[in-house]
Amino acid sequence: MSAAASSRRVAVRTGLATGLVVALATLAGCTGPAGTDGRPTPGSVTQTVPAVTPPAPRTVGLSEEGDLGGLRLRVVSVTAKDVESTVPTEGKGPALVFVLSLRNDSGAAYRTEQLETTLIDSAGGAASRVTGAPATAFPPELAPGVTATASFVYLVALDKRSPVALTVSAGAGRQPVEFRGNA
């Protein structure tokens, strides 16, 4: 192939790539700089977005049921155990194993990947989560009317377990639940 033909081919490809980027940006809602009236247009980097305060968690005891907006959650058991994770960087030591039961009482399937948990120990520190054994996960999706269990494992020193607070969030638009009590 001649140098001129190769150069034309590169120019065509570059033009097509540029056109594709512009089309995708337009479809994604990206716009140019501020409008003529000085106000930012949607998606502008100069746009000020109002702060959104997430809802405070509803606190319940470890033996109570929590309502996550169409999802019912309860702590089935809390067990003390020494763990050594098989996952690099997760650590080992005294831990608490929380077995949670989640029931979908909503009218739609729930993707459990949206579920987030955090544990705060009695000193106010965040406990490290262990995702290796003995931890288990909920199934990827929970159909309406279905109940599933999973185990969540957190490294917690023996002298920092009275009380602990396990906060569970089920995603945007749902008020989190905080399970609080001595473990």
C-alpha positions as CSV (number, residue, x, y, z in Angstrom):
1,M,0.0,0.0,0.0
2,S,1.3,3.5,-0.9
3,A,2.1,6.1,1.7
4,A,-0.7,8.3,0.3
5,A,-3.3,5.5,0.6
6,S,-2.2,4.7,4.1
7,S,-2.4,8.4,5.1
8,R,-6.0,8.6,3.6
9,R,-7.0,5.5,5.5
10,V,-5.7,7.0,8.8
11,A,-7.5,10.2,8.1
12,V,-10.8,8.4,7.4
13,R,-10.5,6.4,10.6
14,T,-9.6,9.5,12.6
15,G,-12.7,11.2,11.2
16,L,-14.9,8.3,12.0
17,A,-13.6,8.0,15.5
18,T,-14.1,11.8,16.1
19,G,-17.7,11.6,14.8
20,L,-18.4,8.6,17.0
21,V,-17.1,10.4,20.1
22,V,-19.2,13.5,19.3
23,A,-22.3,11.3,18.8
24,L,-21.8,9.4,22.0
25,A,-21.2,12.6,24.0
26,T,-24.4,14.0,22.5
27,L,-26.4,10.9,23.3
28,A,-25.0,10.9,26.9
29,G,-26.3,14.4,27.5
30,C,-22.9,16.1,27.4
31,T,-23.2,19.7,26.4
32,G,-20.8,22.5,25.7
33,P,-19.8,25.5,27.8
34,A,-22.1,27.8,29.7
35,G,-25.0,29.2,27.8
36,T,-25.1,32.8,26.6
37,D,-26.9,33.9,29.8
38,G,-23.9,32.8,31.9
39,R,-25.7,29.9,33.6
40,P,-24.1,26.5,33.3
41,T,-25.8,24.0,31.0
42,P,-26.7,20.5,32.2
43,G,-23.6,18.5,32.8
44,S,-21.3,21.5,32.9
45,V,-18.2,21.3,35.3
46,T,-19.2,24.7,36.6
47,Q,-22.6,23.5,37.7
48,T,-23.3,23.6,41.5
49,V,-25.1,20.5,42.6
50,P,-27.1,20.8,45.8
51,A,-26.0,18.6,48.7
52,V,-28.1,15.5,49.4
53,T,-28.1,14.3,52.9
54,P,-28.7,10.5,53.1
55,P,-31.3,9.4,55.5
56,A,-30.1,8.5,59.0
57,P,-30.3,4.8,59.8
58,R,-33.2,3.4,61.9
59,T,-31.7,1.8,65.0
60,V,-33.1,-1.5,66.2
61,G,-31.8,-4.1,68.6
62,L,-29.7,-7.1,67.4
63,S,-32.8,-9.4,68.0
64,E,-35.2,-7.1,66.2
65,E,-36.3,-7.1,62.5
66,G,-35.3,-4.2,60.3
67,D,-37.4,-2.7,57.5
68,L,-35.4,-1.7,54.4
69,G,-38.3,-0.4,52.3
70,G,-39.9,-3.6,51.0
71,L,-37.0,-5.8,52.3
72,R,-37.1,-7.4,55.8
73,L,-33.8,-8.0,57.5
74,R,-32.9,-9.7,60.7
75,V,-29.8,-10.9,62.5
76,V,-30.2,-14.7,62.9
77,S,-27.1,-15.1,65.0
78,V,-23.9,-13.5,66.1
79,T,-21.0,-15.8,66.7
80,A,-17.5,-15.1,68.0
81,K,-14.8,-16.9,66.1
82,D,-11.1,-16.6,65.3
83,V,-10.7,-16.2,61.6
84,E,-7.8,-16.2,59.1
85,S,-8.9,-14.9,55.7
86,T,-7.7,-16.7,52.6
87,V,-8.0,-13.3,50.8
88,P,-4.8,-11.3,50.8
89,T,-4.8,-8.1,52.9
90,E,-7.9,-9.0,54.9
91,G,-6.1,-10.1,58.1
92,K,-6.8,-12.5,60.8
93,G,-7.9,-12.6,64.5
94,P,-10.9,-12.4,66.7
95,A,-14.1,-11.8,64.7
96,L,-17.8,-11.7,64.8
97,V,-19.9,-13.7,62.3
98,F,-23.3,-12.1,61.6
99,V,-25.8,-14.4,59.9
100,L,-28.4,-12.2,58.3
101,S,-31.8,-13.2,56.8
102,L,-33.2,-11.1,54.0
103,R,-36.8,-11.4,52.8
104,N,-38.0,-9.6,49.7
105,D,-41.5,-8.3,50.5
106,S,-41.5,-5.9,47.6
107,G,-43.2,-6.5,44.2
108,A,-39.9,-6.6,42.3
109,A,-36.7,-8.6,42.3
110,Y,-33.9,-7.1,44.4
111,R,-30.3,-7.2,43.3
112,T,-28.3,-8.0,46.4
113,E,-25.2,-6.4,45.1
114,Q,-26.8,-3.1,46.3
115,L,-26.7,-4.3,49.9
116,E,-23.8,-2.7,51.9
117,T,-22.8,-3.4,55.5
118,T,-20.5,-1.7,58.0
119,L,-19.7,-2.5,61.6
120,I,-18.6,0.0,64.2
121,D,-17.1,-1.4,67.4
122,S,-17.7,0.0,70.9
123,A,-14.7,2.4,70.6
124,G,-16.3,4.0,67.5
125,G,-13.8,2.4,65.1
126,A,-14.8,0.8,61.8
127,A,-14.2,-3.0,61.8
128,S,-12.5,-4.7,58.9
129,R,-14.7,-7.0,56.9
130,V,-13.5,-10.5,55.9
131,T,-15.0,-11.7,52.6
132,G,-13.3,-15.1,52.6
133,A,-14.6,-18.1,54.6
134,P,-16.6,-18.3,56.8
135,A,-18.3,-15.4,55.0
136,T,-21.1,-16.2,52.5
137,A,-23.0,-14.1,50.1
138,F,-26.7,-13.6,49.3
139,P,-27.7,-14.9,45.9
140,P,-27.2,-12.2,43.2
141,E,-31.0,-11.6,43.0
142,L,-33.8,-12.1,45.4
143,A,-37.3,-12.6,43.8
144,P,-40.4,-11.3,45.5
145,G,-41.4,-13.4,48.5
146,V,-38.1,-15.2,48.7
147,T,-35.9,-15.3,51.9
148,A,-32.1,-15.9,51.8
149,T,-29.3,-15.9,54.4
150,A,-25.7,-14.8,54.2
151,S,-22.8,-14.5,56.7
152,F,-20.9,-11.3,57.2
153,V,-17.6,-11.5,59.1
154,Y,-15.9,-8.6,60.8
155,L,-12.6,-8.5,62.8
156,V,-13.4,-7.1,66.2
157,A,-11.2,-7.1,69.3
158,L,-12.6,-8.9,72.3
159,D,-12.7,-5.7,74.4
160,K,-14.6,-3.7,71.7
161,R,-17.9,-5.7,71.4
162,S,-20.2,-4.1,73.9
163,P,-21.9,-2.6,72.0
164,V,-21.4,-2.9,68.3
165,A,-23.5,-1.3,65.5
166,L,-24.1,-3.2,62.2
167,T,-25.4,-0.8,59.6
168,V,-27.1,-2.2,56.6
169,S,-28.0,-0.2,53.5
170,A,-30.1,-1.6,50.7
171,G,-29.5,1.1,48.1
172,A,-30.8,4.5,47.1
173,G,-34.2,5.5,48.4
174,R,-34.2,3.0,51.2
175,Q,-33.5,4.1,54.8
176,P,-30.6,2.1,56.3
177,V,-31.0,0.0,59.4
178,E,-28.6,-0.1,62.3
179,F,-28.6,-3.2,64.4
180,R,-27.1,-2.3,67.9
181,G,-26.3,-4.4,70.8
182,N,-23.7,-6.4,72.8
183,A,-22.0,-9.2,70.9
